[in-house]
Amino acid sequence: MLLLPLALGPFLANWTLALPVVESRRSQAYEKMAGALISGKSIWLNADLRPLKAAFIRQMPSRRSVLVLGSSRAATIASDWFPAGDAWNSAIPGGGIDDAAALFQVCVEAQRIPGTVILELFPGLMREPETGGSREYGGYWDRALNRYGMQRPKRLSQPASFSRSAMFSGLQAAFGIFFWKSGEQRPYGIQVLPDGRLSSAAIVSLDLAVMPPRELEWRLQSRPDQFASILFRRFLEDLQSRGIRVVVFLAPVNPLVWEFFSKRGGYRESWIRNELGPRGIQIAGSYSPLPFNAKPTDFLDAVHPGPALVRRILADSNVIASPITTTRMPRD
């Protein structure tokens, strides 16, 4: 009996976090964080970034010309790479085509339609949704699917399976949200900069030697399922029907692991190029590091290219202007 509260505590706490009044408090906290970003402050957060990116879009005084969508492999794209810094980076760790559709739905409802979308993709297009997601954010995805004449497949509509570690991480994240303070640094948090990008130092290191089996299996999958494929096509049609310039960014992987992935069928991009070619959509980059003569030192870990390499790839593809370099004049 004495141990019963300890056993039931996580269940009761997570049930409490799902209550509408608590969800409302969580949404208000994200709104305050977004306000801090708009005022030019960086924030640290050890929770899901999706509601934060959505809250920022809702509060933007005006639309941004460039919107970056994708995963952490695009999260270091900076606004000052673009004219007048007119860009917002909505990339999130683990972000897929489902998140791209949801965040663009925020733009539609907030009337903040960008002129250009830089869409970072991975071959499988999307992962399984994370547990404990925000209802408000999930609503954007459902409304996007409704516009596309689609519904969530059953496997994405079932409640998350029980996981004690997931419950405790959810409690930790909720605590961090409710007691968030501007300027507070968190040793295990992610630093979000005012333009939406993530500090390269905050990206979680992911090395092949310690990659979990499920993560490895996912990265070796080079074809999306039917649902993701249809969502991808309808999302592109939505963007192009609005006259939005679309650039698909394929971020290379570390040359030390490229051979491992490529020999096992991972990170193949032929289907993406075949899909985008007839649509006239520009592709910047490649999963292979070879076309860029990329070295291991150009990467943050096994799969995340460093900001300098990302900038070079986008500049070589004429997506952004080449960085201005100064040369020293020879002395007489």
C-alpha positions as CSV (number, residue, x, y, z in Angstrom):
1,M,0.0,0.0,0.0
2,L,2.9,2.3,0.8
3,L,4.3,1.7,-2.7
4,L,1.0,2.2,-4.5
5,P,1.2,6.0,-4.8
6,L,4.7,5.7,-6.2
7,A,3.4,3.2,-8.8
8,L,0.3,5.2,-9.8
9,G,2.0,8.6,-9.5
10,P,3.2,8.8,-13.1
11,F,-0.2,7.6,-14.5
12,L,-2.0,10.3,-12.5
13,A,0.5,13.0,-13.3
14,N,0.3,12.3,-17.1
15,W,-3.5,12.1,-16.9
16,T,-3.4,15.5,-15.3
17,L,-1.1,16.9,-18.0
18,A,-3.8,15.9,-20.6
19,L,-6.5,17.9,-19.0
20,P,-7.8,20.9,-21.1
21,V,-6.9,23.4,-18.4
22,V,-3.4,22.2,-18.2
23,E,-3.1,22.1,-22.0
24,S,-4.2,25.7,-22.0
25,R,-1.5,26.6,-19.5
26,R,1.1,24.8,-21.6
27,S,-0.1,26.7,-24.7
28,Q,0.2,30.1,-22.8
29,A,3.8,29.1,-21.8
30,Y,4.8,28.5,-25.4
31,E,3.2,31.8,-26.4
32,K,5.5,33.6,-23.9
33,M,8.5,31.7,-25.2
34,A,7.6,32.7,-28.8
35,G,7.3,36.3,-27.6
36,A,10.9,36.1,-26.2
37,L,12.2,34.9,-29.5
38,I,10.4,37.7,-31.4
39,S,12.0,40.2,-29.0
40,G,15.5,38.9,-30.0
41,K,16.2,36.6,-27.1
42,S,17.4,33.0,-27.2
43,I,15.7,30.4,-25.1
44,W,16.6,27.0,-23.8
45,L,14.0,24.2,-23.8
46,N,14.0,20.5,-22.9
47,A,10.6,19.8,-24.4
48,D,9.0,19.4,-27.8
49,L,9.8,22.3,-30.1
50,R,6.7,21.9,-32.4
51,P,4.3,24.0,-30.3
52,L,7.0,26.7,-29.9
53,K,7.5,27.0,-33.7
54,A,3.8,27.1,-34.3
55,A,3.4,29.8,-31.6
56,F,6.1,31.9,-33.2
57,I,4.4,31.8,-36.6
58,R,1.1,32.9,-35.0
59,Q,2.8,35.9,-33.4
60,M,5.0,37.0,-36.3
61,P,4.3,40.7,-37.0
62,S,4.5,40.0,-40.7
63,R,5.2,37.0,-42.9
64,R,8.8,35.9,-43.6
65,S,9.8,35.6,-47.2
66,V,11.6,32.2,-46.5
67,L,10.4,29.4,-44.4
68,V,12.7,26.5,-43.6
69,L,11.0,23.1,-42.8
70,G,12.5,19.8,-41.9
71,S,14.5,18.0,-39.3
72,S,17.6,18.9,-37.2
73,R,19.7,18.4,-40.3
74,A,18.4,21.8,-41.5
75,A,18.1,23.3,-38.1
76,T,21.3,25.4,-38.4
77,I,20.2,27.4,-41.5
78,A,20.5,31.0,-40.3
79,S,18.3,34.0,-41.3
80,D,21.3,36.2,-42.0
81,W,22.1,34.0,-45.0
82,F,19.1,35.6,-46.7
83,P,18.5,39.2,-47.9
84,A,17.6,41.4,-44.9
85,G,17.5,38.3,-42.7
86,D,14.0,37.7,-43.9
87,A,13.7,34.0,-43.0
88,W,12.4,31.8,-40.2
89,N,13.7,28.3,-39.4
90,S,10.9,26.0,-38.4
91,A,13.0,22.8,-38.6
92,I,12.6,20.6,-35.5
93,P,14.4,17.4,-34.4
94,G,12.8,14.4,-36.0
95,G,10.6,16.6,-38.2
96,G,9.1,15.0,-41.2
97,I,6.6,15.7,-44.0
98,D,3.8,15.5,-41.4
99,D,5.4,18.4,-39.4
100,A,6.0,20.4,-42.6
101,A,2.3,20.1,-43.5
102,A,1.2,21.0,-39.9
103,L,3.5,24.1,-39.7
104,F,2.5,25.3,-43.1
105,Q,-1.1,25.0,-42.0
106,V,-0.2,27.4,-39.2
107,C,1.1,29.8,-41.8
108,V,-2.2,29.4,-43.8
109,E,-4.4,30.1,-40.7
110,A,-2.2,33.0,-39.5
111,Q,-2.0,34.4,-43.1
112,R,1.8,34.3,-43.0
113,I,2.4,32.5,-46.4
114,P,6.1,32.6,-47.3
115,G,7.4,33.2,-50.8
116,T,10.0,30.4,-50.6
117,V,10.0,27.1,-48.7
118,I,13.2,25.3,-48.2
119,L,12.1,21.7,-47.4
120,E,14.7,19.3,-46.0
121,L,13.7,15.7,-46.5
122,F,14.9,12.3,-45.5
123,P,14.1,9.2,-47.6
124,G,11.3,7.8,-45.4
125,L,9.6,11.3,-45.2
126,M,8.2,10.8,-41.7
127,R,8.6,9.0,-38.5
128,E,6.1,7.7,-36.0
129,P,4.7,10.6,-34.0
130,E,6.2,11.3,-30.6
131,T,4.1,10.6,-27.5
132,G,2.6,13.3,-25.4
133,G,2.1,15.7,-28.4
134,S,0.2,18.9,-28.0
135,R,-3.5,18.7,-29.0
136,E,-3.3,22.2,-30.4
137,Y,-0.4,21.3,-32.7
138,G,-2.1,18.0,-33.7
139,G,-5.1,20.0,-34.7
140,Y,-3.1,21.8,-37.3
141,W,-2.0,18.5,-38.9
142,D,-5.6,17.2,-38.9
143,R,-6.8,20.4,-40.6
144,A,-4.0,20.2,-43.2
145,L,-5.0,16.5,-43.9
146,N,-8.6,17.6,-44.2
147,R,-7.7,20.2,-46.8
148,Y,-5.8,17.4,-48.7
149,G,-8.7,15.0,-48.5
150,M,-6.8,12.7,-46.2
151,Q,-7.2,11.1,-42.7
152,R,-4.6,9.8,-40.3
153,P,-4.0,6.1,-40.8
154,K,-5.0,4.0,-37.9
155,R,-1.5,3.4,-36.8
156,L,-1.0,7.1,-36.3
157,S,-4.4,7.5,-34.5
158,Q,-3.9,5.0,-31.7
159,P,-3.0,6.1,-28.2
160,A,0.7,5.8,-27.4
161,S,1.7,2.6,-25.7
162,F,2.7,2.6,-22.0
163,S,6.3,3.6,-21.4
164,R,7.5,4.5,-17.9
165,S,10.5,6.3,-19.3
166,A,8.3,8.2,-21.7
167,M,6.1,9.3,-18.8
168,F,8.9,10.5,-16.7
169,S,10.4,12.4,-19.7
170,G,7.0,13.9,-20.3
171,L,6.8,15.1,-16.7
172,Q,10.3,16.6,-16.9
173,A,9.4,18.4,-20.1
174,A,6.2,19.7,-18.6
175,F,8.0,21.0,-15.6
176,G,10.5,22.8,-17.9
177,I,7.6,24.4,-19.8
178,F,5.6,25.6,-16.8
179,F,8.6,27.0,-14.9
180,W,10.4,28.4,-17.9
181,K,12.4,31.6,-17.4
182,S,13.8,33.9,-20.0
183,G,17.6,33.7,-20.3
184,E,17.8,30.5,-18.2
185,Q,20.3,28.0,-19.5
186,R,19.6,24.3,-19.2
187,P,22.4,21.8,-19.4
188,Y,20.2,19.2,-21.1
189,G,18.1,21.6,-23.1
190,I,18.1,22.8,-26.7
191,Q,19.0,26.4,-27.4
192,V,16.6,28.0,-29.9
193,L,18.0,31.2,-31.4
194,P,15.8,34.2,-32.4
195,D,15.6,33.2,-36.0
196,G,14.3,29.7,-35.1
197,R,17.5,27.8,-35.8
198,L,19.1,25.6,-33.2
199,S,22.6,26.2,-31.9
200,S,24.9,23.6,-33.4
201,A,26.2,22.9,-30.0
202,A,22.7,21.9,-28.8
203,I,22.2,19.2,-31.5
204,V,22.3,15.8,-29.9
205,S,25.3,13.9,-31.0
206,L,24.3,10.8,-33.0
207,D,27.1,8.3,-33.8
208,L,26.8,5.1,-35.7
209,A,28.5,3.0,-33.0
210,V,25.8,3.8,-30.4
211,M,22.8,4.3,-32.7
212,P,19.8,2.4,-31.3
213,P,18.6,-0.5,-33.5
214,R,15.2,1.2,-34.2
215,E,17.0,4.4,-35.2
216,L,19.4,2.5,-37.5
217,E,16.5,0.6,-39.1
218,W,14.7,3.9,-39.8
219,R,17.7,5.4,-41.4
220,L,18.2,2.4,-43.7
221,Q,14.7,2.8,-45.0
222,S,14.9,4.7,-48.3
223,R,11.2,4.6,-49.4
224,P,8.2,6.1,-47.8
225,D,5.0,4.3,-47.2
226,Q,1.8,5.0,-49.2
227,F,0.4,7.5,-46.7
228,A,3.6,9.6,-46.5
229,S,3.9,9.5,-50.3
230,I,0.4,10.8,-50.9
231,L,0.9,13.5,-48.2
232,F,4.2,14.6,-49.8
233,R,2.6,15.0,-53.3
234,R,-0.4,16.9,-52.0
235,F,1.7,19.1,-49.8
236,L,3.9,20.0,-52.8
237,E,0.8,20.7,-54.9
238,D,-0.5,23.0,-52.2
239,L,2.7,25.0,-52.1
240,Q,3.1,25.3,-55.9
241,S,-0.6,26.2,-56.4
242,R,0.1,29.3,-54.2
243,G,3.1,30.3,-56.4
244,I,5.6,29.4,-53.6
245,R,9.1,28.6,-54.7
246,V,10.0,25.2,-53.3
247,V,13.6,24.1,-52.8
248,V,14.2,20.6,-51.5
249,F,17.4,20.3,-49.4
250,L,19.1,16.9,-49.2
251,A,21.6,17.1,-46.4
252,P,24.7,14.8,-46.8
253,V,25.8,12.3,-44.2
254,N,29.3,12.0,-42.7
255,P,31.7,10.3,-45.2
256,L,32.7,7.9,-42.4
257,V,29.3,6.4,-42.3
258,W,28.1,7.0,-45.9
259,E,29.6,3.7,-47.1
260,F,27.8,1.8,-44.4
261,F,24.4,3.3,-45.2
262,S,24.8,3.3,-49.0
263,K,25.8,-0.4,-49.1
264,R,22.8,-1.4,-47.1
265,G,20.3,0.6,-49.2
266,G,20.0,3.7,-46.9
267,Y,19.8,7.3,-48.0
268,R,18.9,6.6,-51.6
269,E,17.5,9.6,-53.3
270,S,16.6,8.4,-56.8
271,W,12.9,8.3,-56.0
272,I,13.0,11.9,-54.7
273,R,14.7,13.1,-57.9
274,N,12.2,11.2,-60.1
275,E,9.3,12.7,-58.1
276,L,10.5,16.3,-58.2
277,G,11.9,16.5,-61.7
278,P,8.6,16.7,-63.5
279,R,7.4,19.3,-61.0
280,G,10.3,21.6,-61.8
281,I,11.3,21.7,-58.1
282,Q,14.9,22.5,-57.4
283,I,17.0,20.1,-55.4
284,A,20.0,21.5,-53.4
285,G,22.5,19.0,-52.0
286,S,22.7,15.2,-51.9
287,Y,22.8,12.5,-49.2
288,S,26.2,11.6,-50.5
289,P,29.1,13.7,-49.2
290,L,31.2,12.9,-52.3
291,P,29.9,15.7,-54.6
292,F,30.9,18.3,-52.1
293,N,34.3,16.8,-51.2
294,A,33.0,16.9,-47.6
295,K,35.3,15.8,-44.8
296,P,34.4,14.3,-41.5
297,T,35.4,17.6,-39.8
298,D,32.6,19.2,-41.8
299,F,30.0,17.3,-39.8
300,L,28.7,17.6,-36.2
301,D,28.3,13.9,-36.0
302,A,27.3,10.9,-38.2
303,V,24.3,12.5,-39.9
304,H,24.4,16.3,-39.2
305,P,26.3,18.5,-41.5
306,G,27.9,21.6,-39.9
307,P,26.5,25.1,-40.6
308,A,29.5,25.9,-42.9
309,L,28.9,22.9,-45.1
310,V,25.1,23.6,-45.3
311,R,25.8,27.2,-46.2
312,R,28.2,26.2,-49.0
313,I,25.7,23.7,-50.5
314,L,22.9,26.3,-50.5
315,A,25.3,28.9,-52.0
316,D,26.6,26.5,-54.7
317,S,22.9,25.8,-55.6
318,N,22.2,29.5,-55.8
319,V,19.6,29.3,-53.1
320,I,21.5,31.9,-51.1
321,A,24.3,34.3,-52.1
322,S,27.8,33.2,-51.6
323,P,29.4,34.5,-48.4
324,I,31.4,37.6,-48.9
325,T,35.1,37.0,-48.3
326,T,37.7,39.6,-47.9
327,T,41.1,39.2,-49.4
328,R,44.3,40.9,-48.2
329,M,46.0,43.0,-50.8
330,P,49.7,42.0,-51.4
331,R,52.2,44.5,-50.1
332,D,54.6,46.3,-52.5
